[in-house]
Amino acid sequence: MKRLIKFLTITIIAGGFLSSCDDKIRELEELNKAPEFQFFRKSSVNWELPSKVIEDSAKVWNQSNNSSYAAILRVMDINNNISKINIFSNNPDVSFFVNDNTYYSNYEVSDNEEFNVAFRANGPGLGEFRVTAADDFGKANDVRFRIEFKSNKLPIPRLEAVLVNGSTKNYQLKGQNSFDRDKAIGGAVVEYEFVIDSVVIHTSQPNINHIFTIGQHSIKLRVKDNDDAWSEYIQLNLSVI
């Protein structure tokens, strides 16, 4: 009889322990919240909570400009139980970088700290990317990037001649107002070609000085952007007296 009572006591205690564990797991699952993304965009000054879909634009990548849409992401989880973070793309014409390595379809981030990611495409069109984060209980969150990749536009030259010293006929030739129409998505003017009569001057400086002789002079300017593309020439006729 004593053995039967002891067996029943052990069974009741074990059953109570298992029931308590199940209750604790259910409580943890109820308290658990899905991971949350924070986003530091290229124009940000602070971390922000992104919308479900981030829409933006970037230049088409080529060997000259190495263009891409760059972002910094981090995943916050109040329960500290993130199991994996993945980056996906189903478009074979786009790719993405994580820590300077290139991927085309899927990448799993090895930890839950902030990470740099850059998306790129070899041709114009819409590139779509998805970043997901899941925790140990299967709760997940994601953020999608929809990036319009745009072809390069030729830069626009601007030229002005300003007299610096009348006695020496020293003029400053100013190309500083030249601009790249793709500036908002990473474009920049990187080289200037001045042609003074028949003399060609290549420089990375937007303004140069030149001493002229008395008479009529032809001045031309074209500029090159960071896609290695030259603009058309703009011409200025200068009368020096």
Backbone torsions as a table, in degrees:
resi	resn	phi	psi	omega
1	MET	NA	-42.1	178.8
2	LYS	-61.8	-39.6	179.1
3	ARG	-63.0	-39.7	-179.9
4	LEU	-64.7	-42.7	178.3
5	ILE	-62.4	-42.5	179.5
6	LYS	-62.2	-42.4	-180.0
7	PHE	-64.2	-43.2	178.8
8	LEU	-64.0	-37.6	179.0
9	THR	-64.0	-44.6	179.2
10	ILE	-62.9	-42.4	-179.3
11	THR	-62.8	-42.7	-179.6
12	ILE	-65.2	-43.4	179.6
13	ILE	-63.1	-45.3	179.7
14	ALA	-62.7	-43.2	179.1
15	GLY	-62.8	-39.3	177.9
16	GLY	-65.5	-38.2	179.2
17	PHE	-64.0	-45.8	-179.8
18	LEU	-63.7	-40.5	178.5
19	SER	-63.6	-38.9	179.1
20	SER	-65.0	-40.4	178.3
21	CYS	-63.0	-43.4	178.7
22	ASP	-61.4	-41.0	179.0
23	ASP	-64.2	-41.2	179.4
24	LYS	-63.7	-42.5	179.2
25	ILE	-62.7	-42.6	178.9
26	ARG	-63.7	-39.6	178.5
27	GLU	-62.9	-43.9	179.0
28	LEU	-63.2	-40.8	179.1
29	GLU	-64.2	-37.5	179.4
30	GLU	-70.3	-36.1	179.2
31	LEU	-77.2	-23.7	-176.2
32	ASN	-65.2	139.2	176.7
33	LYS	-122.0	151.2	-179.2
34	ALA	-65.0	150.5	175.6
35	PRO	-58.8	156.7	-177.7
36	GLU	-128.6	134.7	179.3
37	PHE	-87.2	147.9	166.1
38	GLN	-126.1	146.9	-168.0
39	PHE	-131.7	132.1	174.7
40	PHE	-116.6	95.9	-176.0
41	ARG	-78.4	169.4	-174.8
42	LYS	-62.9	-23.2	-179.7
43	SER	-104.1	10.3	-175.0
44	SER	-81.4	159.1	167.3
45	VAL	-119.4	-11.7	178.9
46	ASN	-142.4	161.6	172.1
47	TRP	-65.1	144.7	178.3
48	GLU	-138.2	156.9	174.7
49	LEU	-84.3	118.4	-176.0
50	PRO	-77.2	156.8	169.2
51	SER	-72.5	170.2	-178.8
52	LYS	-60.7	-33.8	179.5
53	VAL	-126.4	123.3	176.2
54	ILE	-101.4	119.3	-178.9
55	GLU	-110.3	130.1	-178.2
56	ASP	-158.5	-173.3	-179.3
57	SER	-137.9	159.6	180.0
58	ALA	-154.7	164.3	177.9
59	LYS	-79.3	152.8	172.3
60	VAL	-66.8	137.5	-179.2
61	TRP	-77.5	142.3	166.3
62	ASN	-147.9	179.6	-174.6
63	GLN	-64.6	-22.2	-176.8
64	SER	-85.9	-45.9	-169.9
65	ASN	-95.6	-18.4	-179.1
66	ASN	50.1	39.1	-173.1
67	SER	-76.1	147.5	176.7
68	SER	-162.2	168.1	174.2
69	TYR	-101.3	110.7	-174.1
70	ALA	-100.6	143.6	176.9
71	ALA	-150.4	156.7	173.4
72	ILE	-116.8	127.0	-179.7
73	LEU	-120.6	151.8	167.7
74	ARG	-144.5	153.8	-178.0
75	VAL	-113.6	124.6	179.9
76	MET	-106.7	137.2	179.2
77	ASP	-142.9	115.4	-174.9
78	ILE	-67.4	-21.2	-180.0
79	ASN	-93.7	-6.1	178.9
80	ASN	53.0	46.9	-179.5
81	ASN	-133.6	37.7	177.3
82	ILE	-67.9	133.5	-179.7
83	SER	-102.8	-35.3	179.2
84	LYS	-161.4	152.9	175.1
85	ILE	-128.6	128.4	-177.9
86	ASN	-125.0	148.1	172.1
87	ILE	-118.5	129.2	-176.0
88	PHE	-124.6	149.8	165.8
89	SER	-151.5	133.4	179.5
90	ASN	-103.3	7.0	-177.8
91	ASN	-100.6	117.8	-177.3
92	PRO	-69.7	-12.3	-178.2
93	ASP	-90.7	-1.3	179.7
94	VAL	-121.0	163.3	178.4
95	SER	-148.5	171.3	177.2
96	PHE	-145.9	154.7	-179.8
97	PHE	-112.1	139.5	168.9
98	VAL	-132.8	119.0	-178.9
99	ASN	52.6	44.8	173.7
100	ASP	71.1	11.1	173.3
101	ASN	-107.9	145.8	-175.6
102	THR	-98.8	136.4	177.2
103	TYR	-134.7	155.1	-174.8
104	TYR	-119.9	-22.2	-175.8
105	SER	-133.2	-49.1	-175.6
106	ASN	-149.9	139.7	176.3
107	TYR	-142.6	137.8	177.1
108	GLU	-110.1	120.4	-179.7
109	VAL	-71.4	138.0	-172.0
110	SER	-80.9	-15.5	178.7
111	ASP	-145.6	-179.9	-176.2
112	ASN	-108.4	22.2	175.7
113	GLU	-85.5	178.0	179.1
114	GLU	-66.9	149.5	-178.7
115	PHE	-144.8	150.3	179.2
116	ASN	-92.0	137.1	177.2
117	VAL	-139.3	143.1	178.7
118	ALA	-137.5	131.9	-178.6
119	PHE	-105.9	142.6	179.4
120	ARG	-146.6	162.3	177.5
121	ALA	-143.2	148.7	-178.7
122	ASN	-88.2	-6.8	-179.5
123	GLY	-148.4	165.2	-179.1
124	PRO	-68.4	151.8	179.0
125	GLY	141.2	-174.6	-176.9
126	LEU	-95.3	125.4	175.6
127	GLY	-109.3	131.0	-178.9
128	GLU	-119.6	133.6	-177.5
129	PHE	-135.1	148.9	179.7
130	ARG	-132.2	132.1	177.0
131	VAL	-116.0	125.8	-177.8
132	THR	-122.6	152.3	174.8
133	ALA	-137.4	132.7	-180.0
134	ALA	-129.1	150.7	178.7
135	ASP	-107.2	-177.5	-175.5
136	ASP	-66.0	-21.0	-179.7
137	PHE	-95.8	4.2	176.8
138	GLY	88.8	0.7	175.8
139	LYS	-76.0	137.3	-173.1
140	ALA	-137.2	160.7	175.4
141	ASN	-144.3	158.3	177.8
142	ASP	-147.8	162.4	173.4
143	VAL	-136.6	138.8	-177.0
144	ARG	-115.1	140.2	175.4
145	PHE	-110.0	126.5	175.4
146	ARG	-119.2	100.3	-171.7
147	ILE	-108.9	125.5	174.8
148	GLU	-89.6	114.2	179.7
149	PHE	-91.4	127.8	-172.1
150	LYS	-115.2	142.9	176.6
151	SER	-70.1	157.6	-179.0
152	ASN	-68.3	142.1	172.1
153	LYS	-108.9	142.2	-179.4
154	LEU	-64.9	143.3	177.4
155	PRO	-71.2	165.8	-178.1
156	ILE	-114.5	121.5	177.6
157	PRO	-83.6	147.1	173.8
158	ARG	-134.4	133.6	-173.9
159	LEU	-134.3	136.8	178.2
160	GLU	-143.9	141.1	176.6
161	ALA	-113.8	122.4	-176.5
162	VAL	-120.9	126.1	179.1
163	LEU	-70.5	124.9	-179.6
164	VAL	-98.8	-43.0	-178.4
165	ASN	-142.4	112.5	-176.5
166	GLY	-67.9	-32.2	-177.0
167	SER	-73.4	-32.3	-179.9
168	THR	-98.6	-5.0	-177.1
169	LYS	61.3	36.0	179.1
170	ASN	-86.5	121.9	178.7
171	TYR	-116.7	147.1	168.4
172	GLN	-100.5	124.3	176.8
173	LEU	-95.6	116.9	-170.1
174	LYS	-109.2	117.7	174.0
175	GLY	-111.3	14.7	-171.4
176	GLN	-66.7	-19.6	179.6
177	ASN	-90.6	3.3	172.2
178	SER	-63.8	152.0	-177.2
179	PHE	-150.9	158.5	175.3
180	ASP	-100.1	125.6	-179.0
181	ARG	-66.8	-13.0	178.2
182	ASP	-98.1	17.5	-174.3
183	LYS	-56.3	-38.7	-176.6
184	ALA	-64.3	-21.3	-179.5
185	ILE	-119.1	28.4	171.4
186	GLY	105.3	2.8	179.6
187	GLY	-78.0	153.5	-179.9
188	ALA	-158.4	147.1	172.3
189	VAL	-81.1	128.1	-174.4
190	VAL	-120.0	-13.1	-178.2
191	GLU	-151.5	147.9	-179.0
192	TYR	-125.0	137.1	176.0
193	GLU	-122.3	106.4	175.4
194	PHE	-93.5	137.3	173.7
195	VAL	-122.2	109.9	-179.7
196	ILE	-104.5	108.8	-169.4
197	ASP	55.8	-103.9	179.0
198	SER	-115.3	8.2	-177.8
199	VAL	-93.6	124.3	-178.5
200	VAL	-100.7	129.3	-179.8
201	ILE	-125.4	117.1	175.1
202	HIS	-98.4	134.7	-179.7
203	THR	-157.4	156.4	172.9
204	SER	-91.6	-3.2	-179.9
205	GLN	-90.5	136.6	-177.4
206	PRO	-74.1	-21.6	-178.1
207	ASN	-126.4	140.2	175.0
208	ILE	-134.5	158.7	176.0
209	ASN	-107.0	145.4	-180.0
210	HIS	-149.2	137.3	176.5
211	ILE	-97.2	122.3	-175.7
212	PHE	-101.8	156.8	169.1
213	THR	-89.1	163.8	178.2
214	ILE	-67.2	136.2	179.1
215	GLY	135.8	-165.4	-178.2
216	GLN	-95.6	136.7	-178.9
217	HIS	-135.5	146.0	176.2
218	SER	-107.6	128.1	179.4
219	ILE	-123.5	130.7	177.4
220	LYS	-126.8	156.5	178.2
221	LEU	-145.4	136.0	165.0
222	ARG	-134.2	158.1	-175.7
223	VAL	-130.5	154.2	-179.6
224	LYS	-117.1	139.9	178.3
225	ASP	-98.2	-179.7	-177.1
226	ASN	-79.8	9.3	167.1
227	ASP	-99.3	8.8	-179.6
228	ASP	67.2	28.2	-178.8
229	ALA	-109.3	132.2	179.7
230	TRP	-93.3	146.3	173.0
231	SER	-79.0	175.1	168.0
232	GLU	-73.0	162.1	175.7
233	TYR	-75.7	145.2	165.8
234	ILE	-114.4	142.2	-173.5
235	GLN	-121.9	143.1	177.2
236	LEU	-132.8	130.2	176.7
237	ASN	-99.5	124.3	-174.5
238	LEU	-115.5	128.5	176.5
239	SER	-105.6	115.1	-177.2
240	VAL	-104.3	124.9	-177.8
241	ILE	-122.8	NA	NA
